[in-house]
Amino acid sequence: MVYIMVERLPPEVEAKYTKYIKLRDTLAAVTQERVTIETTISEIDDVLGKINRLSQDIELYKIVGYVMVKSSRDDIINELKSRREELELRLKAIKSQEDYLRREVDRLTGELKALLGGTGGAGAGG
């Protein structure tokens, strides 16, 4: 009969690892949100560029709920610019949060490696 000894990690290491997992998951979500915001800003810029190339007297419509409503060119441009400004502010906050989370994940990674004494890994350069 073979007996396998399972060694429990010290509570400090388990707590740090749990925190690391939560921060890593939060970082992934924040990074995805940043990418979504950047994509939306890019789409707004693309639409603004296309609107600016249209003639001044062209009829434009916007979607309001389930209905398309005729709207003035200036109103649409102003709404798009306003939305872009809101997204830029949100993007700035998200980037700041992302930077903080990345630093915390890196810090915890270093602490965990130090606590574990480099065991269980591939050695130097990993």
N, C-alpha and C positions, 0 to 999 in steps of 0.2 A: 504494500500500500504506500502511495506517495502522499506526503503531506506538503502542502504549500503554505508558507508563512506569508501573510499579507500584513504589511506594515502600514499603519495609518500615518497620514501626514500630521504634523503638529497643527494644533488649532490655528496658530498664527498664519501658517502657510495656507491652510484651507480657506481662511477668511480672505487673505489677499488674493487667492486664486478666484474665489467667488466674486470679489470686487472686480478683478481683472476681466472676467467673463462678461459681467454686466456692462462695464465700461466699453469693452470691445464691441458688444452688440449695439450699445447706444451710439458709438462712433460709426458703425456701419449704417445705422438708420439716419444719422445726421448727414453723413456723406451722400447717401442716396437722396436726401431732401435737397442738399446743395446742388447736386447734378440736375434734379428736376427743376429747381429754380433757374439755374443757368440755361437750361434748355428752353424754358418758358420765355426768359428774357431774349434769347436768340430768336425765338419765333415771333415775338412782338417786334423786334428790330426788323425782321424780314417783312412782316406785314406793313409796318410803317414805310419801309423802302418801296414796297409795291404801291401803296396808296399815293405816295409822293410822285410816282411816275405816271399816275393816271391823270386824265384831264380834270380840271377844276369842276366841271359841270356834270361829272358822272354821278349816277345815283348809287349810294352805298346803303347796305343793310347790315344790321347786327342782330345776333340771336339773343332774345330775351326769354329765358325759359324755353318753351317749346314753339315760340313764335319768332319769325323774322320781322324786324321793324325797320322801316326806312329811317335813316338818320343822316344828319349833315356830316359832311367830310370833316369839318372842324371839331364837331362833337366826338366823332370816332377817334380822331387823332389825339384829342385831349384826354379821352378815356384811356387810350393805349399808353400814352406818356405817363399818366397818373399811375396806372397799374405797374408800369415799368419802374417808376420811382419807388413804389411800395416794395416791389420785389428786390430792388437794389438794397434798400434798407434791411430787408429780411436776410438777404444774401450776406451782407456785412456781419450781421449777428450770427448767422449760421457758420460762417467761416471762423469767427472768433471762437465759437463753441467747439467747432471741429478741431481747431488748433489746440485748445485746452485739453480736449479728450485725447487727442493723439499724444500729447506730452504725458498725460496721466497713464495711458496705456504703456508707453515706453518706460516710464518710471517704474510702474508695477512689474513689467517684464524683467527689468534689471534687478529689482528687489527679489522677485521669485527665483531668478537664476542664482543670485547670491545665497538665498536661504537654502536652496536645494544643492548648493555647492557644485553646480555644473554636472550633477549626475544624471543619468538617463538620456543624455544628449549625445551628439556626434562629436563633441570636443570643440576645439578651436575653430573659428571661422564660421560657425553655424548661426 
